[in-house]
């Protein structure tokens, strides 16, 4: 019976994580789909490239909350069902995976930085704060959000192992960090090539924007206007 509650909690965490707030917030505010410009990533950093700071802040807050809430719900109510802090960590991992591959958006998700921060804050507030501080320091000095995320992801498991302990929760953190770094592999290539976009840089359209992710949603495709060629005048 305990496995029933564990699987149910993990499944619920994944579904909550599958809510892509970058797309939801952008649509509700009449903005372009964040998957159609900039990096094409449905996350707060790319929404910021739209020029709408309020939309970016809302996306950041909701993406972090959807990682934080499932873990806290298990910690608050899971004991009566035999669910402890280790299960809560894996529920957080499931929410993070939902952000990467959201079932409601044809598995076209973001890179999970804000959601991972929310999960860490719920697992251990001090670990979350240390990891966020690492991101802020690197981002402030380099203005590369991707580099800051990669560095923070590398440090998070080390903080947990060196300051607290190594256990099932640490395994969940390692898996989350590894997935986050893997999702940034294109950014790593751009950082090496010197072509990575910096925070606040003006957005450019994505070369091949994704198709509409949900039934009934039609993506605008700009029409090309062809003019007849004229004979040159001598």
mmCIF file of the C-alpha atoms, coordinates in Angstrom:
data_MODEL
# 
_entry.id   MODEL 
# 
loop_
_atom_site.group_PDB 
_atom_site.id 
_atom_site.type_symbol 
_atom_site.label_atom_id 
_atom_site.label_alt_id 
_atom_site.label_comp_id 
_atom_site.label_asym_id 
_atom_site.label_entity_id 
_atom_site.label_seq_id 
_atom_site.pdbx_PDB_ins_code 
_atom_site.Cartn_x 
_atom_site.Cartn_y 
_atom_site.Cartn_z 
_atom_site.occupancy 
_atom_site.B_iso_or_equiv 
_atom_site.pdbx_formal_charge 
_atom_site.auth_seq_id 
_atom_site.auth_comp_id 
_atom_site.auth_asym_id 
_atom_site.auth_atom_id 
_atom_site.pdbx_PDB_model_num 
ATOM 1   C CA . UNK A 1 1   ? 0.000  0.000  0.000   1.00 0.00 ? 1   UNK A CA 1 
ATOM 2   C CA . UNK A 1 2   ? 2.881  2.358  0.719   1.00 0.00 ? 2   UNK A CA 1 
ATOM 3   C CA . UNK A 1 3   ? 4.094  2.000  -2.870  1.00 0.00 ? 3   UNK A CA 1 
ATOM 4   C CA . UNK A 1 4   ? 0.668  3.137  -4.035  1.00 0.00 ? 4   UNK A CA 1 
ATOM 5   C CA . UNK A 1 5   ? 1.069  6.418  -2.156  1.00 0.00 ? 5   UNK A CA 1 
ATOM 6   C CA . UNK A 1 6   ? 4.677  6.820  -3.301  1.00 0.00 ? 6   UNK A CA 1 
ATOM 7   C CA . UNK A 1 7   ? 3.776  6.361  -6.967  1.00 0.00 ? 7   UNK A CA 1 
ATOM 8   C CA . UNK A 1 8   ? 0.759  8.623  -6.568  1.00 0.00 ? 8   UNK A CA 1 
ATOM 9   C CA . UNK A 1 9   ? 2.856  11.382 -4.993  1.00 0.00 ? 9   UNK A CA 1 
ATOM 10  C CA . UNK A 1 10  ? 5.558  11.085 -7.667  1.00 0.00 ? 10  UNK A CA 1 
ATOM 11  C CA . UNK A 1 11  ? 2.925  11.144 -10.427 1.00 0.00 ? 11  UNK A CA 1 
ATOM 12  C CA . UNK A 1 12  ? 1.252  14.205 -8.922  1.00 0.00 ? 12  UNK A CA 1 
ATOM 13  C CA . UNK A 1 13  ? 4.636  15.926 -8.679  1.00 0.00 ? 13  UNK A CA 1 
ATOM 14  C CA . UNK A 1 14  ? 5.256  15.259 -12.364 1.00 0.00 ? 14  UNK A CA 1 
ATOM 15  C CA . UNK A 1 15  ? 1.855  16.655 -13.367 1.00 0.00 ? 15  UNK A CA 1 
ATOM 16  C CA . UNK A 1 16  ? 2.375  19.802 -11.317 1.00 0.00 ? 16  UNK A CA 1 
ATOM 17  C CA . UNK A 1 17  ? 5.811  20.245 -12.893 1.00 0.00 ? 17  UNK A CA 1 
ATOM 18  C CA . UNK A 1 18  ? 4.261  19.859 -16.342 1.00 0.00 ? 18  UNK A CA 1 
ATOM 19  C CA . UNK A 1 19  ? 2.529  23.235 -16.006 1.00 0.00 ? 19  UNK A CA 1 
ATOM 20  C CA . UNK A 1 20  ? 4.707  25.402 -18.276 1.00 0.00 ? 20  UNK A CA 1 
ATOM 21  C CA . UNK A 1 21  ? 4.158  28.807 -16.712 1.00 0.00 ? 21  UNK A CA 1 
ATOM 22  C CA . UNK A 1 22  ? 6.371  30.607 -19.240 1.00 0.00 ? 22  UNK A CA 1 
ATOM 23  C CA . UNK A 1 23  ? 3.809  29.722 -21.899 1.00 0.00 ? 23  UNK A CA 1 
ATOM 24  C CA . UNK A 1 24  ? 0.779  30.146 -19.631 1.00 0.00 ? 24  UNK A CA 1 
ATOM 25  C CA . UNK A 1 25  ? 1.838  33.572 -18.341 1.00 0.00 ? 25  UNK A CA 1 
ATOM 26  C CA . UNK A 1 26  ? 2.889  34.793 -21.800 1.00 0.00 ? 26  UNK A CA 1 
ATOM 27  C CA . UNK A 1 27  ? -0.441 33.814 -23.326 1.00 0.00 ? 27  UNK A CA 1 
ATOM 28  C CA . UNK A 1 28  ? -2.439 35.348 -20.502 1.00 0.00 ? 28  UNK A CA 1 
ATOM 29  C CA . UNK A 1 29  ? -0.557 38.638 -20.968 1.00 0.00 ? 29  UNK A CA 1 
ATOM 30  C CA . UNK A 1 30  ? -0.851 38.630 -24.749 1.00 0.00 ? 30  UNK A CA 1 
ATOM 31  C CA . UNK A 1 31  ? 2.853  38.003 -25.369 1.00 0.00 ? 31  UNK A CA 1 
ATOM 32  C CA . UNK A 1 32  ? 4.515  35.811 -27.977 1.00 0.00 ? 32  UNK A CA 1 
ATOM 33  C CA . UNK A 1 33  ? 5.132  32.179 -27.158 1.00 0.00 ? 33  UNK A CA 1 
ATOM 34  C CA . UNK A 1 34  ? 8.594  32.102 -25.488 1.00 0.00 ? 34  UNK A CA 1 
ATOM 35  C CA . UNK A 1 35  ? 9.437  29.042 -27.582 1.00 0.00 ? 35  UNK A CA 1 
ATOM 36  C CA . UNK A 1 36  ? 9.348  31.255 -30.706 1.00 0.00 ? 36  UNK A CA 1 
ATOM 37  C CA . UNK A 1 37  ? 12.140 33.733 -29.881 1.00 0.00 ? 37  UNK A CA 1 
ATOM 38  C CA . UNK A 1 38  ? 15.483 34.077 -28.123 1.00 0.00 ? 38  UNK A CA 1 
ATOM 39  C CA . UNK A 1 39  ? 16.766 30.703 -26.967 1.00 0.00 ? 39  UNK A CA 1 
ATOM 40  C CA . UNK A 1 40  ? 13.381 29.082 -27.555 1.00 0.00 ? 40  UNK A CA 1 
ATOM 41  C CA . UNK A 1 41  ? 13.393 27.980 -23.919 1.00 0.00 ? 41  UNK A CA 1 
ATOM 42  C CA . UNK A 1 42  ? 10.092 28.328 -22.011 1.00 0.00 ? 42  UNK A CA 1 
ATOM 43  C CA . UNK A 1 43  ? 11.646 29.819 -18.894 1.00 0.00 ? 43  UNK A CA 1 
ATOM 44  C CA . UNK A 1 44  ? 11.879 33.114 -17.020 1.00 0.00 ? 44  UNK A CA 1 
ATOM 45  C CA . UNK A 1 45  ? 15.189 34.179 -18.585 1.00 0.00 ? 45  UNK A CA 1 
ATOM 46  C CA . UNK A 1 46  ? 13.832 33.862 -22.099 1.00 0.00 ? 46  UNK A CA 1 
ATOM 47  C CA . UNK A 1 47  ? 10.545 35.552 -21.171 1.00 0.00 ? 47  UNK A CA 1 
ATOM 48  C CA . UNK A 1 48  ? 12.669 38.472 -19.927 1.00 0.00 ? 48  UNK A CA 1 
ATOM 49  C CA . UNK A 1 49  ? 13.992 38.822 -23.491 1.00 0.00 ? 49  UNK A CA 1 
ATOM 50  C CA . UNK A 1 50  ? 10.459 39.771 -24.544 1.00 0.00 ? 50  UNK A CA 1 
ATOM 51  C CA . UNK A 1 51  ? 10.995 43.030 -22.656 1.00 0.00 ? 51  UNK A CA 1 
ATOM 52  C CA . UNK A 1 52  ? 8.163  42.364 -20.209 1.00 0.00 ? 52  UNK A CA 1 
ATOM 53  C CA . UNK A 1 53  ? 9.752  42.183 -16.755 1.00 0.00 ? 53  UNK A CA 1 
ATOM 54  C CA . UNK A 1 54  ? 6.470  41.487 -14.980 1.00 0.00 ? 54  UNK A CA 1 
ATOM 55  C CA . UNK A 1 55  ? 5.896  38.388 -17.110 1.00 0.00 ? 55  UNK A CA 1 
ATOM 56  C CA . UNK A 1 56  ? 9.432  37.189 -16.380 1.00 0.00 ? 56  UNK A CA 1 
ATOM 57  C CA . UNK A 1 57  ? 9.005  37.683 -12.619 1.00 0.00 ? 57  UNK A CA 1 
ATOM 58  C CA . UNK A 1 58  ? 5.673  35.827 -12.623 1.00 0.00 ? 58  UNK A CA 1 
ATOM 59  C CA . UNK A 1 59  ? 7.178  32.984 -14.637 1.00 0.00 ? 59  UNK A CA 1 
ATOM 60  C CA . UNK A 1 60  ? 10.113 32.743 -12.248 1.00 0.00 ? 60  UNK A CA 1 
ATOM 61  C CA . UNK A 1 61  ? 7.845  32.730 -9.187  1.00 0.00 ? 61  UNK A CA 1 
ATOM 62  C CA . UNK A 1 62  ? 5.412  30.134 -10.519 1.00 0.00 ? 62  UNK A CA 1 
ATOM 63  C CA . UNK A 1 63  ? 8.163  27.865 -11.874 1.00 0.00 ? 63  UNK A CA 1 
ATOM 64  C CA . UNK A 1 64  ? 9.916  27.924 -8.499  1.00 0.00 ? 64  UNK A CA 1 
ATOM 65  C CA . UNK A 1 65  ? 6.635  27.375 -6.632  1.00 0.00 ? 65  UNK A CA 1 
ATOM 66  C CA . UNK A 1 66  ? 5.725  24.294 -8.677  1.00 0.00 ? 66  UNK A CA 1 
ATOM 67  C CA . UNK A 1 67  ? 9.007  22.729 -7.528  1.00 0.00 ? 67  UNK A CA 1 
ATOM 68  C CA . UNK A 1 68  ? 8.562  23.892 -3.937  1.00 0.00 ? 68  UNK A CA 1 
ATOM 69  C CA . UNK A 1 69  ? 4.887  23.005 -3.389  1.00 0.00 ? 69  UNK A CA 1 
ATOM 70  C CA . UNK A 1 70  ? 4.910  19.227 -4.090  1.00 0.00 ? 70  UNK A CA 1 
ATOM 71  C CA . UNK A 1 71  ? 7.876  18.675 -1.766  1.00 0.00 ? 71  UNK A CA 1 
ATOM 72  C CA . UNK A 1 72  ? 6.302  20.720 1.037   1.00 0.00 ? 72  UNK A CA 1 
ATOM 73  C CA . UNK A 1 73  ? 2.971  18.935 0.663   1.00 0.00 ? 73  UNK A CA 1 
ATOM 74  C CA . UNK A 1 74  ? 4.675  15.560 1.146   1.00 0.00 ? 74  UNK A CA 1 
ATOM 75  C CA . UNK A 1 75  ? 6.661  16.869 4.114   1.00 0.00 ? 75  UNK A CA 1 
ATOM 76  C CA . UNK A 1 76  ? 3.510  18.313 5.682   1.00 0.00 ? 76  UNK A CA 1 
ATOM 77  C CA . UNK A 1 77  ? 1.021  15.501 5.028   1.00 0.00 ? 77  UNK A CA 1 
ATOM 78  C CA . UNK A 1 78  ? 3.028  12.490 3.901   1.00 0.00 ? 78  UNK A CA 1 
ATOM 79  C CA . UNK A 1 79  ? 3.871  11.001 7.310   1.00 0.00 ? 79  UNK A CA 1 
ATOM 80  C CA . UNK A 1 80  ? 0.383  9.548  7.772   1.00 0.00 ? 80  UNK A CA 1 
ATOM 81  C CA . UNK A 1 81  ? 0.869  7.638  4.505   1.00 0.00 ? 81  UNK A CA 1 
ATOM 82  C CA . UNK A 1 82  ? 4.406  6.518  5.272   1.00 0.00 ? 82  UNK A CA 1 
ATOM 83  C CA . UNK A 1 83  ? 6.036  9.168  3.070   1.00 0.00 ? 83  UNK A CA 1 
ATOM 84  C CA . UNK A 1 84  ? 9.134  10.816 4.526   1.00 0.00 ? 84  UNK A CA 1 
ATOM 85  C CA . UNK A 1 85  ? 11.694 13.389 3.464   1.00 0.00 ? 85  UNK A CA 1 
ATOM 86  C CA . UNK A 1 86  ? 13.455 10.998 1.065   1.00 0.00 ? 86  UNK A CA 1 
ATOM 87  C CA . UNK A 1 87  ? 10.220 10.412 -0.864  1.00 0.00 ? 87  UNK A CA 1 
ATOM 88  C CA . UNK A 1 88  ? 9.614  14.173 -0.825  1.00 0.00 ? 88  UNK A CA 1 
ATOM 89  C CA . UNK A 1 89  ? 12.983 14.705 -2.549  1.00 0.00 ? 89  UNK A CA 1 
ATOM 90  C CA . UNK A 1 90  ? 12.040 12.320 -5.346  1.00 0.00 ? 90  UNK A CA 1 
ATOM 91  C CA . UNK A 1 91  ? 8.636  13.970 -5.690  1.00 0.00 ? 91  UNK A CA 1 
ATOM 92  C CA . UNK A 1 92  ? 10.572 17.195 -6.228  1.00 0.00 ? 92  UNK A CA 1 
ATOM 93  C CA . UNK A 1 93  ? 12.701 15.434 -8.828  1.00 0.00 ? 93  UNK A CA 1 
ATOM 94  C CA . UNK A 1 94  ? 9.489  14.331 -10.570 1.00 0.00 ? 94  UNK A CA 1 
ATOM 95  C CA . UNK A 1 95  ? 8.252  17.946 -10.647 1.00 0.00 ? 95  UNK A CA 1 
ATOM 96  C CA . UNK A 1 96  ? 11.589 18.961 -12.165 1.00 0.00 ? 96  UNK A CA 1 
ATOM 97  C CA . UNK A 1 97  ? 11.290 16.230 -14.818 1.00 0.00 ? 97  UNK A CA 1 
ATOM 98  C CA . UNK A 1 98  ? 7.765  17.466 -15.541 1.00 0.00 ? 98  UNK A CA 1 
ATOM 99  C CA . UNK A 1 99  ? 9.170  20.905 -16.270 1.00 0.00 ? 99  UNK A CA 1 
ATOM 100 C CA . UNK A 1 100 ? 11.722 19.436 -18.682 1.00 0.00 ? 100 UNK A CA 1 
ATOM 101 C CA . UNK A 1 101 ? 9.208  17.183 -20.454 1.00 0.00 ? 101 UNK A CA 1 
ATOM 102 C CA . UNK A 1 102 ? 5.702  18.542 -19.720 1.00 0.00 ? 102 UNK A CA 1 
ATOM 103 C CA . UNK A 1 103 ? 2.917  16.165 -20.681 1.00 0.00 ? 103 UNK A CA 1 
ATOM 104 C CA . UNK A 1 104 ? 0.536  19.110 -21.257 1.00 0.00 ? 104 UNK A CA 1 
ATOM 105 C CA . UNK A 1 105 ? 2.864  20.785 -23.788 1.00 0.00 ? 105 UNK A CA 1 
ATOM 106 C CA . UNK A 1 106 ? 3.955  17.850 -25.959 1.00 0.00 ? 106 UNK A CA 1 
ATOM 107 C CA . UNK A 1 107 ? 7.014  17.313 -23.781 1.00 0.00 ? 107 UNK A CA 1 
ATOM 108 C CA . UNK A 1 108 ? 8.567  20.587 -24.995 1.00 0.00 ? 108 UNK A CA 1 
ATOM 109 C CA . UNK A 1 109 ? 9.791  22.067 -21.724 1.00 0.00 ? 109 UNK A CA 1 
ATOM 110 C CA . UNK A 1 110 ? 12.424 24.343 -20.288 1.00 0.00 ? 110 UNK A CA 1 
ATOM 111 C CA . UNK A 1 111 ? 15.733 23.794 -18.549 1.00 0.00 ? 111 UNK A CA 1 
ATOM 112 C CA . UNK A 1 112 ? 14.413 23.772 -15.013 1.00 0.00 ? 112 UNK A CA 1 
ATOM 113 C CA . UNK A 1 113 ? 16.573 26.316 -13.196 1.00 0.00 ? 113 UNK A CA 1 
ATOM 114 C CA . UNK A 1 114 ? 13.774 27.999 -11.226 1.00 0.00 ? 114 UNK A CA 1 
ATOM 115 C CA . UNK A 1 115 ? 11.983 24.713 -10.582 1.00 0.00 ? 115 UNK A CA 1 
ATOM 116 C CA . UNK A 1 116 ? 15.190 23.114 -9.308  1.00 0.00 ? 116 UNK A CA 1 
ATOM 117 C CA . UNK A 1 117 ? 15.710 26.081 -6.977  1.00 0.00 ? 117 UNK A CA 1 
ATOM 118 C CA . UNK A 1 118 ? 12.186 25.616 -5.623  1.00 0.00 ? 118 UNK A CA 1 
ATOM 119 C CA . UNK A 1 119 ? 12.811 21.922 -5.013  1.00 0.00 ? 119 UNK A CA 1 
ATOM 120 C CA . UNK A 1 120 ? 16.076 22.628 -3.173  1.00 0.00 ? 120 UNK A CA 1 
ATOM 121 C CA . UNK A 1 121 ? 14.457 25.330 -1.035  1.00 0.00 ? 121 UNK A CA 1 
ATOM 122 C CA . UNK A 1 122 ? 11.821 22.822 0.070   1.00 0.00 ? 122 UNK A CA 1 
ATOM 123 C CA . UNK A 1 123 ? 14.277 19.962 0.713   1.00 0.00 ? 123 UNK A CA 1 
ATOM 124 C CA . UNK A 1 124 ? 16.646 22.195 2.690   1.00 0.00 ? 124 UNK A CA 1 
ATOM 125 C CA . UNK A 1 125 ? 16.193 25.994 2.783   1.00 0.00 ? 125 UNK A CA 1 
ATOM 126 C CA . UNK A 1 126 ? 19.870 26.549 3.558   1.00 0.00 ? 126 UNK A CA 1 
ATOM 127 C CA . UNK A 1 127 ? 20.921 24.378 0.624   1.00 0.00 ? 127 UNK A CA 1 
ATOM 128 C CA . UNK A 1 128 ? 18.500 26.291 -1.588  1.00 0.00 ? 128 UNK A CA 1 
ATOM 129 C CA . UNK A 1 129 ? 19.826 29.651 -0.451  1.00 0.00 ? 129 UNK A CA 1 
ATOM 130 C CA . UNK A 1 130 ? 23.457 28.558 -0.943  1.00 0.00 ? 130 UNK A CA 1 
ATOM 131 C CA . UNK A 1 131 ? 22.681 27.337 -4.455  1.00 0.00 ? 131 UNK A CA 1 
ATOM 132 C CA . UNK A 1 132 ? 20.734 30.488 -5.394  1.00 0.00 ? 132 UNK A CA 1 
ATOM 133 C CA . UNK A 1 133 ? 23.588 32.607 -4.004  1.00 0.00 ? 133 UNK A CA 1 
ATOM 134 C CA . UNK A 1 134 ? 26.011 30.722 -6.256  1.00 0.00 ? 134 UNK A CA 1 
ATOM 135 C CA . UNK A 1 135 ? 23.782 31.482 -9.252  1.00 0.00 ? 135 UNK A CA 1 
ATOM 136 C CA . UNK A 1 136 ? 23.525 35.172 -8.338  1.00 0.00 ? 136 UNK A CA 1 
ATOM 137 C CA . UNK A 1 137 ? 27.285 35.597 -7.928  1.00 0.00 ? 137 UNK A CA 1 
ATOM 138 C CA . UNK A 1 138 ? 28.136 34.007 -11.288 1.00 0.00 ? 138 UNK A CA 1 
ATOM 139 C CA . UNK A 1 139 ? 25.296 35.790 -13.080 1.00 0.00 ? 139 UNK A CA 1 
ATOM 140 C CA . UNK A 1 140 ? 26.312 39.169 -11.618 1.00 0.00 ? 140 UNK A CA 1 
ATOM 141 C CA . UNK A 1 141 ? 29.923 38.831 -12.753 1.00 0.00 ? 141 UNK A CA 1 
ATOM 142 C CA . UNK A 1 142 ? 29.369 37.221 -16.160 1.00 0.00 ? 142 UNK A CA 1 
ATOM 143 C CA . UNK A 1 143 ? 25.735 38.113 -17.070 1.00 0.00 ? 143 UNK A CA 1 
ATOM 144 C CA . UNK A 1 144 ? 25.425 34.576 -18.442 1.00 0.00 ? 144 UNK A CA 1 
ATOM 145 C CA . UNK A 1 145 ? 22.350 32.927 -16.951 1.00 0.00 ? 145 UNK A CA 1 
ATOM 146 C CA . UNK A 1 146 ? 23.291 29.570 -18.429 1.00 0.00 ? 146 UNK A CA 1 
ATOM 147 C CA . UNK A 1 147 ? 26.797 29.600 -16.954 1.00 0.00 ? 147 UNK A CA 1 
ATOM 148 C CA . UNK A 1 148 ? 25.406 30.587 -13.557 1.00 0.00 ? 148 UNK A CA 1 
ATOM 149 C CA . UNK A 1 149 ? 22.897 27.723 -13.723 1.00 0.00 ? 149 UNK A CA 1 
ATOM 150 C CA . UNK A 1 150 ? 25.577 25.189 -14.650 1.00 0.00 ? 150 UNK A CA 1 
ATOM 151 C CA . UNK A 1 151 ? 27.894 26.308 -11.828 1.00 0.00 ? 151 UNK A CA 1 
ATOM 152 C CA . UNK A 1 152 ? 25.041 26.261 -9.304  1.00 0.00 ? 152 UNK A CA 1 
ATOM 153 C CA . UNK A 1 153 ? 24.016 22.776 -10.456 1.00 0.00 ? 153 UNK A CA 1 
ATOM 154 C CA . UNK A 1 154 ? 27.578 21.519 -9.979  1.00 0.00 ? 154 UNK A CA 1 
ATOM 155 C CA . UNK A 1 155 ? 27.838 22.975 -6.476  1.00 0.00 ? 155 UNK A CA 1 
ATOM 156 C CA . UNK A 1 156 ? 24.427 21.888 -5.132  1.00 0.00 ? 156 UNK A CA 1 
ATOM 157 C CA . UNK A 1 157 ? 25.307 18.178 -4.593  1.00 0.00 ? 157 UNK A CA 1 
ATOM 158 C CA . UNK A 1 158 ? 28.658 19.163 -3.105  1.00 0.00 ? 158 UNK A CA 1 
ATOM 159 C CA . UNK A 1 159 ? 26.987 21.531 -0.634  1.00 0.00 ? 159 UNK A CA 1 
ATOM 160 C CA . UNK A 1 160 ? 24.605 18.756 0.410   1.00 0.00 ? 160 UNK A CA 1 
ATOM 161 C CA . UNK A 1 161 ? 27.366 16.155 0.781   1.00 0.00 ? 161 UNK A CA 1 
ATOM 162 C CA . UNK A 1 162 ? 29.921 18.361 2.547   1.00 0.00 ? 162 UNK A CA 1 
ATOM 163 C CA . UNK A 1 163 ? 27.645 20.317 4.890   1.00 0.00 ? 163 UNK A CA 1 
ATOM 164 C CA . UNK A 1 164 ? 24.735 17.941 5.504   1.00 0.00 ? 164 UNK A CA 1 
ATOM 165 C CA . UNK A 1 165 ? 24.674 14.269 4.488   1.00 0.00 ? 165 UNK A CA 1 
ATOM 166 C CA . UNK A 1 166 ? 24.711 11.750 1.650   1.00 0.00 ? 166 UNK A CA 1 
ATOM 167 C CA . UNK A 1 167 ? 21.526 9.741  1.344   1.00 0.00 ? 167 UNK A CA 1 
ATOM 168 C CA . UNK A 1 168 ? 18.510 9.178  -0.920  1.00 0.00 ? 168 UNK A CA 1 
ATOM 169 C CA . UNK A 1 169 ? 17.780 12.910 -1.009  1.00 0.00 ? 169 UNK A CA 1 
ATOM 170 C CA . UNK A 1 170 ? 21.361 13.506 -2.185  1.00 0.00 ? 170 UNK A CA 1 
ATOM 171 C CA . UNK A 1 171 ? 20.793 11.007 -5.021  1.00 0.00 ? 171 UNK A CA 1 
ATOM 172 C CA . UNK A 1 172 ? 17.720 12.979 -6.116  1.00 0.00 ? 172 UNK A CA 1 
ATOM 173 C CA . UNK A 1 173 ? 19.761 16.197 -6.049  1.00 0.00 ? 173 UNK A CA 1 
ATOM 174 C CA . UNK A 1 174 ? 22.558 14.620 -8.102  1.00 0.00 ? 174 UNK A CA 1 
ATOM 175 C CA . UNK A 1 175 ? 20.083 13.382 -10.721 1.00 0.00 ? 175 UNK A CA 1 
ATOM 176 C CA . UNK A 1 176 ? 18.409 16.791 -10.893 1.00 0.00 ? 176 UNK A CA 1 
ATOM 177 C CA . UNK A 1 177 ? 21.756 18.570 -11.260 1.00 0.00 ? 177 UNK A CA 1 
ATOM 178 C CA . UNK A 1 178 ? 22.920 16.146 -13.953 1.00 0.00 ? 178 UNK A CA 1 
ATOM 179 C CA . UNK A 1 179 ? 19.718 16.639 -15.955 1.00 0.00 ? 179 UNK A CA 1 
ATOM 180 C CA . UNK A 1 180 ? 19.950 20.410 -15.612 1.00 0.00 ? 180 UNK A CA 1 
ATOM 181 C CA . UNK A 1 181 ? 23.528 20.436 -16.916 1.00 0.00 ? 181 UNK A CA 1 
ATOM 182 C CA . UNK A 1 182 ? 22.575 18.089 -19.744 1.00 0.00 ? 182 UNK A CA 1 
ATOM 183 C CA . UNK A 1 183 ? 19.735 20.413 -20.761 1.00 0.00 ? 183 UNK A CA 1 
ATOM 184 C CA . UNK A 1 184 ? 22.299 23.205 -21.051 1.00 0.00 ? 184 UNK A CA 1 
ATOM 185 C CA . UNK A 1 185 ? 24.550 21.347 -23.494 1.00 0.00 ? 185 UNK A CA 1 
ATOM 186 C CA . UNK A 1 186 ? 23.634 23.713 -26.358 1.00 0.00 ? 186 UNK A CA 1 
ATOM 187 C CA . UNK A 1 187 ? 24.436 26.670 -24.090 1.00 0.00 ? 187 UNK A CA 1 
ATOM 188 C CA . UNK A 1 188 ? 27.787 25.102 -23.224 1.00 0.00 ? 188 UNK A CA 1 
ATOM 189 C CA . UNK A 1 189 ? 28.626 24.945 -26.933 1.00 0.00 ? 189 UNK A CA 1 
ATOM 190 C CA . UNK A 1 190 ? 27.624 28.606 -27.330 1.00 0.00 ? 190 UNK A CA 1 
ATOM 191 C CA . UNK A 1 191 ? 29.656 29.638 -24.291 1.00 0.00 ? 191 UNK A CA 1 
ATOM 192 C CA . UNK A 1 192 ? 32.720 27.943 -25.775 1.00 0.00 ? 192 UNK A CA 1 
ATOM 193 C CA . UNK A 1 193 ? 32.068 29.596 -29.151 1.00 0.00 ? 193 UNK A CA 1 
ATOM 194 C CA . UNK A 1 194 ? 31.433 33.001 -27.540 1.00 0.00 ? 194 UNK A CA 1 
ATOM 195 C CA . UNK A 1 195 ? 27.924 33.295 -29.009 1.00 0.00 ? 195 UNK A CA 1 
ATOM 196 C CA . UNK A 1 196 ? 25.832 32.786 -25.869 1.00 0.00 ? 196 UNK A CA 1 
ATOM 197 C CA . UNK A 1 197 ? 23.238 35.492 -25.126 1.00 0.00 ? 197 UNK A CA 1 
ATOM 198 C CA . UNK A 1 198 ? 23.615 37.528 -21.955 1.00 0.00 ? 198 UNK A CA 1 
ATOM 199 C CA . UNK A 1 199 ? 20.942 38.522 -19.460 1.00 0.00 ? 199 UNK A CA 1 
ATOM 200 C CA . UNK A 1 200 ? 18.741 41.292 -20.816 1.00 0.00 ? 200 UNK A CA 1 
ATOM 201 C CA . UNK A 1 201 ? 20.004 40.901 -24.380 1.00 0.00 ? 201 UNK A CA 1 
ATOM 202 C CA . UNK A 1 202 ? 17.411 41.628 -27.044 1.00 0.00 ? 202 UNK A CA 1 
ATOM 203 C CA . UNK A 1 203 ? 15.601 38.557 -28.279 1.00 0.00 ? 203 UNK A CA 1 
ATOM 204 C CA . UNK A 1 204 ? 15.895 37.211 -31.804 1.00 0.00 ? 204 UNK A CA 1 
ATOM 205 C CA . UNK A 1 205 ? 13.364 34.872 -33.430 1.00 0.00 ? 205 UNK A CA 1 
ATOM 206 C CA . UNK A 1 206 ? 14.042 31.160 -33.239 1.00 0.00 ? 206 UNK A CA 1 
ATOM 207 C CA . UNK A 1 207 ? 15.131 29.762 -36.591 1.00 0.00 ? 207 UNK A CA 1 
ATOM 208 C CA . UNK A 1 208 ? 12.728 26.813 -36.422 1.00 0.00 ? 208 UNK A CA 1 
ATOM 209 C CA . UNK A 1 209 ? 10.037 27.566 -33.832 1.00 0.00 ? 209 UNK A CA 1 
ATOM 210 C CA . UNK A 1 210 ? 8.103  24.544 -32.517 1.00 0.00 ? 210 UNK A CA 1 
ATOM 211 C CA . UNK A 1 211 ? 4.673  23.669 -33.746 1.00 0.00 ? 211 UNK A CA 1 
ATOM 212 C CA . UNK A 1 212 ? 1.662  24.493 -31.652 1.00 0.00 ? 212 UNK A CA 1 
ATOM 213 C CA . UNK A 1 213 ? 1.896  22.405 -28.512 1.00 0.00 ? 213 UNK A CA 1 
ATOM 214 C CA . UNK A 1 214 ? -1.801 22.019 -27.747 1.00 0.00 ? 214 UNK A CA 1 
ATOM 215 C CA . UNK A 1 215 ? -4.899 21.177 -29.771 1.00 0.00 ? 215 UNK A CA 1 
ATOM 216 C CA . UNK A 1 216 ? -6.758 24.243 -30.916 1.00 0.00 ? 216 UNK A CA 1 
ATOM 217 C CA . UNK A 1 217 ? -3.743 26.531 -30.690 1.00 0.00 ? 217 UNK A CA 1 
ATOM 218 C CA . UNK A 1 218 ? -2.654 27.907 -34.035 1.00 0.00 ? 218 UNK A CA 1 
ATOM 219 C CA . UNK A 1 219 ? 0.817  29.297 -34.325 1.00 0.00 ? 219 UNK A CA 1 
ATOM 220 C CA . UNK A 1 220 ? 1.211  32.372 -36.467 1.00 0.00 ? 220 UNK A CA 1 
ATOM 221 C CA . UNK A 1 221 ? 3.478  31.833 -39.442 1.00 0.00 ? 221 UNK A CA 1 
ATOM 222 C CA . UNK A 1 222 ? 4.543  35.000 -41.214 1.00 0.00 ? 222 UNK A CA 1 
ATOM 223 C CA . UNK A 1 223 ? 3.612  35.093 -44.899 1.00 0.00 ? 223 UNK A CA 1 
ATOM 224 C CA . UNK A 1 224 ? 6.192  35.845 -47.491 1.00 0.00 ? 224 UNK A CA 1 
ATOM 225 C CA . UNK A 1 225 ? 5.296  38.415 -50.100 1.00 0.00 ? 225 UNK A CA 1 
ATOM 226 C CA . UNK A 1 226 ? 6.873  37.696 -53.455 1.00 0.00 ? 226 UNK A CA 1 
ATOM 227 C CA . UNK A 1 227 ? 7.204  40.508 -55.963 1.00 0.00 ? 227 UNK A CA 1 
ATOM 228 C CA . UNK A 1 228 ? 7.593  39.979 -59.655 1.00 0.00 ? 228 UNK A CA 1 
ATOM 229 C CA . UNK A 1 229 ? 11.046 40.659 -60.935 1.00 0.00 ? 229 UNK A CA 1 
ATOM 230 C CA . UNK A 1 230 ? 11.416 43.699 -63.086 1.00 0.00 ? 230 UNK A CA 1 
ATOM 231 C CA . UNK A 1 231 ? 13.734 44.074 -66.019 1.00 0.00 ? 231 UNK A CA 1 
ATOM 232 C CA . UNK A 1 232 ? 16.686 46.243 -65.270 1.00 0.00 ? 232 UNK A CA 1 
ATOM 233 C CA . UNK A 1 233 ? 16.787 49.665 -66.864 1.00 0.00 ? 233 UNK A CA 1 
ATOM 234 C CA . UNK A 1 234 ? 19.817 50.686 -68.874 1.00 0.00 ? 234 UNK A CA 1 
# 
